[in-house]
């Protein structure tokens, strides 16, 4: 099956690509199409994330395993598009360059049979150019770590007026070695 996918840069200006790619292609293959079609440098870390209908980021699929064996990691090269996308699961988030946070919203528009004589993957429609810098992103704090919730006990070890808190003499009372 062929997946018709729209990849949209999460920005105010229109910048997107419509891509056709085989369902059995790996996420790494799709990553390479994204890099080429948006003319990204191709030398940065990237991940895909499964997403729900509200674009909430879920399971991560990494380009490289940086966990050093600490936890199991799902890899792009080991995951086919058809394993995580379907007619009912149509959304992914793609993040390229974790310092700049180029963020793309990926959505399946259609799943069709292949057309004879067509080489896949292919970009079938393109609008806009990538800006010089990644669009600013606004991140929301996780409410579990809200410092303004009145929980003074959580911060009881930090004195009020912490101007002198990190002076060297304050560490004399602690056995650091």
N, C-alpha and C positions, 0 to 999 in steps of 0.2 A: 504494500500500500504506500501511497505517496501522501505525505503530510504537507498541506499548504499552511504556512505559518506566517504570521505578521510579528515582526520584532520592532518594537517602538522604544526609542530613547526616552527615558523618563525626564522630560524637559518641557519648557513652555513652547519652544519652537517645534514645528513639525519635522521629524526626522525618523523615518521608518523604512523597513525593507520587507517585501513579501517574498518568501522563500519557499521553494518546493524541495523536499528532501525525502528520501526513502525512510519508511518507518523502522527498518532494521539498521539504519545508520546509528552510530554511537553518539552520545552527547559530545564526545571529543571531536567527532566529525562536524557536528553542528557548531561547536565552538569555533572551529577553523573557518566555517562559512561566515559566522558572525564577524570574526576578525577581518576577513577579506572584504566582505560586503560593506562594512562600516569603515574600512581602512584604518583599523586600530593597529598600533605598532606590533602586537603579537608577542611581546616579550614580558608580559605581566601575568600574575596569578589571576585565576578566574574560577567562578563556581556557578552552577545552576542550582536553583532551589525550587522544589515543588511548591505550588501555591494553591490557595483556595480561591473562591470567587471574589473575595475582598482583597486580593493580592497580599495576603499574609504569608510570610516566608516560612516554609516548613523544612522538609528534609533536604540536606545539602549533598551535591554531587561535585566532587573536587577534581580539578585538573591534575594536581599533584598531592601526594599524601605527605603532609607536614606533621602528622601526629606522633611520629617516632614510635609507633606501636602502642600508644597510650589508649587508643580507642579505635574500634572498627570504623573505617572510612569508606563511603561509597564513591567510586571513581567514575569519571566521565567515560573513560575508555571501556569500562565493563558494563555500561548501561545503554541499552538501545532506546531510542525515542519511543517506540511502541511499548516499552516496559513501563513508562511513566506517563505517557499521554494517550488519551483516547477521546471518544466523542463526549464522554462525561467528565473527564479530567483534562481540561484544555489549557491550563495556564502554568507557566514557569516564570521565574525571575532569573535573569542572567546578570551577574556582577563581574565586571572586568576592572582590574587594577584596584586593589583594596585600599590604596591610599587616596586615589582620586574618586573612587566609587562611581564609575560609569555604570549606570543601572538601566537595564532594558527589560521591558515587559513583553513576554512572549505569549502568544495565544494562537491556538490551532483554529484556523478558519474553516478548514474542510479536510476530509480524508477521502482520497479518490484512488482509482486504479491508475497504474502507470500508462503513459502514452508512448506508443512505439516510436523509436527514433529520437527520443528526448534523453539527454544525459542529465542525471541528477547527481548532486544538488544543483539548483539554479536559482538565481535571483530573477523574479518575474516582474517586480515593480519596485521602484526606488523613489523616495521623496526626501529632500533635504540632505544637508551635509553635516557631518559631525562638527560641533563647535570646537574652538581651540582648547577649551578647558571643560572638564566635566561640570554639569550643572550642580549648583549648590543643593544639598539635601538637608532637609530638616528631620532630625531624629527625635523620637519621643522617648522619654525616660521610662524605664520599666517601673511601674508603680510599686513593686516589691522593694525597691531601693530608694524610695522617696525620703529625702533627708528632712523635709519640712513637715513631717507627720506628728511632731510633738514628742517623739521618742527620744528623750534626753539620755536615757540609759545607754542607748546605742553609741552616743558620743561622749560618754562621761569621762573618758580618759584624755580628752582634749580640753585643756583649760580655756576659759573665756579670755579674750584678748590675747590670742596666741602669737603676738609679735615676738615674744622671747622663747616660745616653746621649743624652737629648733636650735637655740643657742647651744654652744658646745657644753657649757656647764650643766645643762639639763640632762645630759647623757651620762654624767659622772655617776649617777645613782644606778645605772643599768650595767649589768655584766653582758657586754656585747660579744665577748669572745670566750 
